[in-house]
Amino acid sequence: MPQNPAERNERLWLRISSEEKSLLMRASVLQNTSLTDFVTNTAVSEAFQIPLFANELNDDNQIKP
């Protein structure tokens, strides 16, 4: 699941349209969170919904080595 923000030290760069960015920014405001947290939390949550990915997780929802 999402890490403590203090533990986040990796960077992910995205290219999106201005309309997509505006949509994500509005959604993050409605969720009362930062754009970074909104995108990260949403993407991580969606990743856990992928059935094949779920098989690669241990009991603590960490990726198996």
C-alpha positions as CSV (number, residue, x, y, z in Angstrom):
1,M,0.0,0.0,0.0
2,P,1.1,3.6,-0.1
3,Q,4.3,4.4,1.8
4,N,4.7,7.1,4.4
5,P,5.5,10.3,2.3
6,A,8.9,10.6,4.1
7,E,9.8,7.2,2.6
8,R,9.0,8.3,-1.0
9,N,12.3,9.1,-2.8
10,E,11.7,7.9,-6.3
11,R,10.5,10.1,-9.1
12,L,8.1,9.3,-11.9
13,W,7.8,11.7,-14.9
14,L,4.6,11.7,-17.0
15,R,3.6,13.5,-20.1
16,I,-0.1,14.3,-20.1
17,S,-2.4,16.8,-21.8
18,S,-3.3,20.0,-20.1
19,E,-6.9,18.8,-20.0
20,E,-5.8,15.6,-18.2
21,K,-3.7,17.6,-15.7
22,S,-6.6,19.9,-15.0
23,L,-8.9,16.9,-14.4
24,L,-6.4,15.3,-12.0
25,M,-5.8,18.6,-10.2
26,R,-9.6,19.1,-9.7
27,A,-10.0,15.6,-8.5
28,S,-7.1,16.0,-6.0
29,V,-8.7,19.1,-4.6
30,L,-12.0,17.3,-4.2
31,Q,-10.2,14.6,-2.3
32,N,-8.4,17.2,-0.2
33,T,-4.9,15.8,-1.1
34,S,-2.0,16.9,-3.1
35,L,-1.8,16.1,-6.8
36,T,1.2,13.8,-6.2
37,D,-0.6,11.9,-3.4
38,F,-3.8,11.6,-5.5
39,V,-2.0,10.2,-8.6
40,T,0.2,7.9,-6.5
41,N,-2.6,6.6,-4.3
42,T,-4.9,6.1,-7.3
43,A,-2.3,4.3,-9.4
44,V,-1.2,2.0,-6.6
45,S,-4.8,1.2,-5.7
46,E,-5.5,0.3,-9.3
47,A,-2.3,-1.8,-9.6
48,F,-3.5,-3.9,-6.6
49,Q,-6.7,-4.7,-8.6
50,I,-4.8,-6.4,-11.4
51,P,-5.3,-10.2,-10.7
52,L,-1.9,-11.3,-12.0
53,F,-0.2,-8.7,-9.9
54,A,-2.0,-9.8,-6.8
55,N,-0.4,-13.3,-7.2
56,E,3.0,-11.6,-6.9
57,L,2.3,-10.2,-3.4
58,N,3.1,-11.7,0.0
59,D,0.8,-11.5,3.0
60,D,2.0,-8.0,3.7
61,N,1.1,-6.7,0.2
62,Q,4.8,-6.4,-0.6
63,I,6.2,-7.7,-3.9
64,K,7.7,-11.1,-3.6
65,P,11.4,-11.3,-4.3
